[in-house]
């Protein structure tokens, strides 16, 4: 059943695709040839431009990207109805990055990103209801309603981080953990935006990762604007894939899910082979503002946004190719769209109707320690606020 297939069980891995490519097909798979200009390299040989994908994977990638966009559209509507409060950063237009990357890696690889994290949380295994529930501050949320938009976690996904650039050194630490634990086939993918790219802690992380030869893939999601400042106005060097200096780099068309898939697959194989870290720049674009409080049209024109939507949209591009390759008909894809919309609307309604966290002090002390490792008493501001784990 389609509805069941769109829901992500914790053991499933779902994935997605796009680009101005051509494809050679066998009965069950396609060899997609990515166009020239898909990659730019720095001290590195480019990945193979010929990408073999099954029909099932291409269709699943389409489903995943449509689901992520519908999820973000639901969040947009809930925010505008004042049911979601505070910060809320949406990723409409950038779906190919989260989807393509997830299809190329394993669940035991680790991923950490910034606050534009809803699609990543979903692709890593959180349900639609859990993501929207978290945005709504409900107990059913992926962080039990205590984290909100910028703090979502699930197996293999370490956030969702609200401090600009702070996730990158944590990502290097996760890569160190993979290496220290002898997980030679696992890597960390640490994502950040072009707006965070000039943070000193990112360069410190580059240095440590290279010194210790860590399996860390540093990924700059370059959506062209850091809040309302264009990349060219904030960065002396806008070739973010070259920022690693002593670390090889790769620039990828981040609006092409197949290119993202191939680059992520290449990056994992490269770094887990003992080559150390890699810097990737996914060149992408967000249709909305930096956050829900930003209309997104004061520092760029509506014509620019419409041009990107009409000529580079990852979902529309993949849809066209699925039809041209004879994988699906337009009617079949419309039915998929309709079913995904129904499922997202249903889970959004369930999340909205769910209960908030209880007004009980014990909830404040959940998840402070791994169960079984708690200290007897956690000190409060005054003795009356001390919390006894032993008495609970």
N, C-alpha and C positions, 0 to 999 in steps of 0.2 A: 504494500500500500504506500502511495506517495507520501502521505502525511507522516507515516512512520519513518520513511527514508530521510525526510528532512530534519527530523529530530535527531540530535547528536547524542547517542549513547556514549558513555565514557570510554568504551573500547573501540569506537568507530573512528575512522579517519576519512574526512570528506575533502574534496578539492575543486579547482576551476581554470578558465582560458580566454585569449584575444589576439589581435594584431593584424597587420596587413600581410598575412602569410598565405602560402599555398600549401596544399597537402596531397600526398600520395597515399592511397588507401589499400589495405587488404580487407578481407571480409570483416575482421573484428578490430583492426587498429589503423591508425593514421600516422604517417611520418610527416610532421609539420615542418616546413622550412621557413625559418624566421627571416624577415627581410634584412637587407643591409642597413646598418645604422642602429640595429637593436642593441648592440653592445659597444662600449668603448673601454679600453683596458689601460692599466698602469702597472708596469713590471709584471705582466701576467698574460698568458695565452687565453684567448676567449673560449667560452664554452662552445660545444658543437651547436651549430645552427639548425641541425636536423633533430627534431624531437619526436620520439615515438610515444604515442598516447592511444589508449583504448577509447572506443566510442563511449563506453560507460564512464570513464574518467572525465571526458570532455563534457558530457551531460551533467555529471555531478558537480563539476566546476561551475557550470551555468546555474544550477540550482543553488549552490552555496552563495554565489555572488548576488543572486536575486534575493535570497533570504537575508543576507547582511544588509542590503539596501532597504528592504522592507522593515527590518528591525530598526534601522536608523530613522526611517520615516515614521514609524510608530513612536519612537522616542521624541521626535520633533513634535508630533501632535500632542503627546502627553505633556511636554514641556510648555507648549503654547496654551494648553488648558490649565496650566499652573498646578499640575499634579506632580511634576518633577521640579525640584527647586535646586538652586545653586548652580555650580558649573556643569556644563554639558557640551562636550566636543564631539561632533559627528564626523563620519568618514565617507559621506556620499561622494563617489567619484574615485575613491582609493581602494575599492573592494578587491582589486586584483592582487594587491600586495599580501593581505592577510590570507586570502584563499589560495593563491598560487604557492606561497611559502609553505603553508600547512600541508599541501598535497605532496610536497617534496621531502618532508622530514618525518621523523617518528614521534610518537607520543612521549617517549622518554628523553627526547631532546628538550632543552629548556628554552623558553622564550620570555623576554621581558621587553616592555615598551613604555611609551609615555602615556599621557592621559587620553589620547584618541584610541581607546582600547576595546570598544564594544565588539567589533568584528573579530578581533583576536581572541577575546574571551569565548565567543561563540564557537569559533573554529577549533579552539583548543579543547572544547568539550562541554562548556556551559550551555544550558538550554536557553531558548528564547525567553521563556518565563523567568528564568533565574537572572538573566541580564537585565530585562526590563524591571523585574522586581527589585533589583539592587538600585536602579535609577530612581525608583519610586520610594525607596527606603523601607521596603517590606521584608518580613522575616524570611520569605521564600527566595530572597535575593542571593546571588552567588557568594556574597560576603555577609549574608544574614541581615542586610539592610543597614549595615554600619559603615560601609565604605563609600557608596555612591558611585558616580560616574567614573572617577579617576582611580578607584581602588578595587579592581576585580581580580580574583585569583581562582585558579582551578589547577588540576594536576598538570604539571609541566609548564604552567603559566604563572609568572611571578609579578604580574601587574603590567599595566595600570600604575603609573607613578606620577604624583602631582608636582614634584619639584623638577624644574626644567633640567634635563641632562643627568639627574641623579641616578637613573636606572642603569646608565652605561657602566660605571664601576661595579655595580651589583652584578651586571651581566658578566663582567670579567671574572668576578668571584664565582659565579655559577660555572663558568668554563673551567676555572681552577678546580672546583669540586669534581667535575667530570674527570679531569686528568688525575687528580689526587686519589680518586676512588677507583682508578683503573678502568673507567668506562671509555675505552679507546674508540668506540663507535658512536659516541654521543658528542654533540656540540651545543653551544649556546648561541642564540640569535638575539642580539641586543639592538633594539631599534630606537631611533631618535629622529627628530625633525631637523630641517635646515635651520630653524630658529634656535635650536640648541647646539648647533655644530661648533660654535665658537667658545663653548664652555671649557674651561681649563681641565676639569675632571675627565673630559673625554680624551684629551691628549695624554693625560696621566694614565688612563686605562689602556690606550694604545701602547704606551711604553712598557707597562707591566706585562701586558699580554704578549708582546714581542719578546721581552726578556725571558719570560717563562714558557714561551712557545705554546700558548694556550689555544684550545680549540674554540675560538670565539669569532663569530661573524658579526662585525659591526655594520649596522645597516642604517643609512641616512635616508629617510623618507622625505625626499625633496618635493614638497607640494607647492614650491615657488614663493610662499609667503610665510614668514614667521610673525604670527598675529597679523598686523597690517603692514609689515615692512617687507618689501620684495628682497629676494636673495641678493640681488646686485647692490642694494643699498646697505646691506648689513655685513657682507662678506667680501674681503679682498680677493679671495680665491673661491669661486663658486663651483669648481670641479671637486665636489666633495669626496669623490672616490680617490682623489689623489692626496687627501689630507693626511693619510697615514704615514707619509714620507718613506719610512723603511718597511711599510706593510703594503703588499700588492693590493690593487684596487680594481673594481669593475663597476661600470655604469650600465644601467639596464633600463629599458623602456618599461616603467612601472605601470603603464596603462594596458599592458599586454600580459595577460595572466599566464600564457604559455612561456613567455620570456622570463617571467618571475619564477615560475616553476623550474625551468631549466637552470636558471642562475642559482636558485636556492639549492637544488640538487647538486650542482657543481660545487657550490661553496661548502656544503657539508662534506662531500667526498674529499675535497682539497684540504680542508682544515683537519679532518680526522685522520688523514694520511700522515700526519706529523709535520705538516708545513707551517703550522702556527696560525695566527689570525689573518683575517681578510677584511677589507673594507668594501662595502657595496653601497652604491647610490641608486635607489629606485626613484626615477623621475616620474612624478605623479601629479595629481591635481585634485584639490577639494572644491566642490561646487558651492558649498555654503561658506559662511564666515568662519573665523577662528573658533568661535564658540557660539552658543545660541544668542548671546548678547551682541554679537557682531553681525550686521547685515551683509558684510562682505562685498559691498559695492562702492565704498568710499575710497578705496585705494586701487581698484581695478574696474574696468568697464563691464557693463552687462554683455556687451558684444564679445568680449574675451571669454566670459563664462559660457555663453551660448555656443561659441565656436568650439570650445573643448567638449561640451556636451554632444554636439552634433557630429564631430569628426573623430573624437578619441575615446568615447565612452566605452569602458571595458565590457559591459554587459551587452550593449547594442552590437559591438564588434563581434563578440563571440556568437551572438544569436545569428548574425548574418552568415557567419562561416559554418555554423551547424546546419543551416539551411542549404548553403551552397555546396557543402560536402555531402549532402544527402543523408546526414545523420538523423535529423529531425525535420518535421514540417513546421511551418509557421503556426498551424493550428495546434500541434502538439506542444509547442513552446508556450503558446498562449494558455493552454490548459495547465501547464506547469506553473506559470505566473499566477493564474487564478487560484490554484491549490495552495501555493506558498502564501499568497495574501490571506487566504482563509485561515491557515494555520497560525500565521503571525498575529492576525486580529484576535483569534481565539486565545492565544497565550498572553497577549497584551491585556485582554479583558480579565483573564484569570489572575494575572499579576496585580492589576489594578484593584481587584476585589479581595486580594489577600490581606492578612493581618499585618500590622506593623510589629516591630519587636515589643515585647511586654515592658511595661515600666517597672522593671525589677532590677535592683543593683547587681544581681548575679550575672546579668547579661554583659555588664561592663567588663567582667573578668574572664569571660570566655575567650579561648584562643590566645591567651597570654602565654601559656605553656602547653607543650605537647602533653596530652593526657597521661598521667602516671609520673610526670617529672615535676609536678608543682612543688613549690616551697610551702612550708606549713602556713605562713602568714605573709600576705602582701601588704606592705605599709601604705596607709593613706596619708592625707595631709595632717590629720590629727588622729590620736589613738582610736576614737570612736569610728573612724572610717577604715580602720584596718580590716582586711578581708581574709578570713580563715578558710583556706581550701580544705583543710583537714575536717572541718565541721560540715562541709557540704555533702 
